Each structure stands twice: as structure tokens, then as C-alpha cells.
Amino acid sequence: ASNPSIPAIFEATLKFENVLVRVDILERLADDRWRLIEVKASTRTKDVHLDDLAIQTHVAMGAGVRLEGIALLHLNRAYVYEGGEVNLDRLFVQQDLTVAVLARLAEVPQGLLSMKAMLMEPTAPDVDPGHHCHTPYVCPFWDHCTQEKDPRWVFYLPGPKRTFDRLAEQGVHTIDTIPGGFKLSDTQQRMKDNVEWIGPDLRAALQAVRYPVHHLDFEGFMPAVPLFPGTRPYQTLPFQWSNHTEHEDGIVRHEEYLCANAGDPREELALALLRSVGRQGSICVYSGYEWRILMDLADALPRLKRELSAVAARLWDLLPIVRRHYYHPGFEGSFSIKVILPALAPSLDYSNLEIADGGLASLEYYRMAFGKTDAAEKTRIRASLLEYCKRDTLALLEIRKILLQKTFEPRDQNLTPV
């Protein structure tokens, strides 16, 4: 730090009153003064960032660093990469937070004393778990602190946290003991009833499809630093799709696409998709993700805009239909496809797959396409990606068929204990 030729120190480690911090960047200014810069992967300033910076500032100043400025450096979502070298001045936004951080500085010493006192206690603090355990980040001790909670703990009710707070204030701890007069949403009430429920309009909603019925799923990745011209930081770029097509005679055809190289996958992916879905039939999806991908593709590929927009207009979302017209106790208040699939088609769950969620799929694709992986590893990843995406669309097909079949089964007032 005493060498004036060093313009900045990265990961500067400082300690004051037994509190250690690592400052992302200490930028040297004039007259032996410094600017403290925190780097975040987010695209905007959050309240928790100010607390983070206040503690770092307290320690830095206590350690004798003469600070002249305090800033947050984050990615600029508005930056559009034009090709060639990435323009770092436009990729990042540096926001001066000196005034806001200094306004919090007076609270830091007492806050640190409270934290130190808690850490010196022989036992963990006796605090009942709740929504505070997920704000601003998920606590790593959540599983430990909730291991003795009833499987029907009221916290597991879907919906706003105020419902949980009101029930806790009334001393209600399990879903089964919620008083009859307590106002619940439809989904909350179905979770409380804990029986299979089939809405009277489920059959009509499911039969609204037009054959052939396609079942579509995209996988995408979101590079922080744009890789291809015309893209922005954290823009979702699809690299894969799967389509199970069911014809009216019951025959099912499966087609798929996975980008094979490190190039921009969008045009080749879009052309292959247009060939697969053709111009006829509903396209079954589960959430609005596929619609957003198609709209982004239409904007990025002007010559295919009309065709891609027409595909988007044929999307038929199964998620709201399930939400409105069906419930199974195995859902436990969730309508995620990863949750409802084991309840409806246990043989099709994701437990036997090497890749079992979209987050890992995007990481593995990036490693396959852009990482230093050998041919054998690339082949393994490719096979795992194809199997995962295929499972998603097969799940869509089976869920739709199983739900339709249930509407023809005899039910006693549509309430069936499971």
C-alpha cells in the first residue's frame, strides 16, 4: 500500500477490533487517500449492500485507511455488447454511496458488539425460525433449525408471510389446527383439506388443446459478461429445447436440439424449432419462460420474427390450469413441475438423472461449450443435458394425460383422501 505506483489493491484484507474484512477493491486516489469499492454480481443497489459497505468502512477507517469515497460496482443491464473487446466502462456501473454509507456508520459499533456477544454464548440463540431466515439471504442453518418441525408446520402454507405471522400470533403451529373461520386462499384451503381435489372444469380446460399437441421446454444460460453481439449482461440465451409431439391417434414423436459448439446458438436453435413445431397444434408449456424466450428470439432474429411470434401465439400453459383445477396432497402447496411430477407419475421423477435442475444444466452447458473439457467429458455432459430436457417434456405430456384421465374416473364429490 505504501508503493505509490500501485493504483489499486484487490481483496485488501483489513482487521480492526477483531473484525476482519476483505475489501474487493481499494482504489488509490491523491494524497494517500483511497476509494473503497464493493463489487456485486447484481444489477442494482440493494439495502443489504449498504450494511455490507458500512461494516467494511468501519473496519477500514479503524485500521487507519484514509477513505475519500465509498462505491458499489455492479453490472450494467443496459449495456449491449457490439462485438470485439468488451467495453468495460459500459459493462460496469460505479455508484457512489459515500453519503448513504456514512449515514449508517454510527449504528455499526453497537451492531458488531451484539454479534460478538452472540458468538461468545455457549449455545445458539433461541429464535424461532421464520421468514427472517430467508432475508436477505437463505440461512445455511435452516435445515438444522427446522428438523423437528411438524411436516404440516404452518410456515409451509403457500402465500404471503402475513398469513404465517397471523397464525403464529394466534398460537397456531400446524396446518391441521388452523381454525375453520380463518380466511385462506383456495390453494391454502386445499392444502389444509389434504385430499385430492378435481375441479369441475378441469376436463374442459384440458380438452381445449388442438392436435398435434407439442410439449416444449427450453434450457438457457445467463452469462454475466455478454458473449455474442447484440446481447446484454445476464440475458437468457437458449441453448437447448425438447419437444414431445402427441398426435390425435396417440402416436408420440420426440425431437430435440442442443447447441454443439461455443457459437451463438440462437438462430440455429430457432430454425430447428420452427421445423419441429410446424404450423399446427397447441404448444404445451409450464410457466411463461418459453414465451419470454420466444419473444427474445423474435427480437434478436428479425427475419424470423413473424414465424417465432406465431409460435408464441400457439403456447398453451398447463401451469395455471393445474393451479385452478387440480390439487394433490403430494403437492404440499407447490405447483412446481419438480414437485407435482412425483405425486402424479412417480416413475418419472428426476432422482435418477445426472442433471436434475435448470441451474445445473446451464452450468454444465457452459462447461461443455466454453470450458477446458476433454471430448469424453463433453460427450457425457451432452448426453446428460439431452436426457434432462427430454424428461421435462415427457413429464409435461404425462401430466396432461394423467390429469385428463382423472376427469373420467368416478369421484365422491371430487374429494379423495390420498
Secondary structure, DSSP 8 states (H G I E B T S, - for coil): ---TT--EEEEEEEEETTEEEEEEEEEE-STT-EEEEEE-SSSS--HHHHHHHHHHHHHHHHTT--EEEEEEEEE-TT----SSS--HHHHEEEEE-HHHHHHHGGGHHHHHHHHHHHHHSSS------SGGGGSSS--TTHHHHHTTS-TTBGGGS-S-HHHHHHHHHTT--BGGGS-TTS---HHHHHHHHTEEEE-TTHHHHHTT--SSEEEEEEEEE--SS--STT--TT--EEEEEEEEEE-TTS-EEEEEEE--SSS--HHHHHHHHHHHHTTSS-EEESSSHHHHHHHHHHHH-GGGHHHHHHHHHTEEEHHHHHHHHEE-GGGTT---HHHHHHHH-GGG-STT-S--SHHHHHHHHHHHHHS---HHHHHHHHHHHHHHHHHHHHHHHHHHHHHHHHTTS--STTEEE-
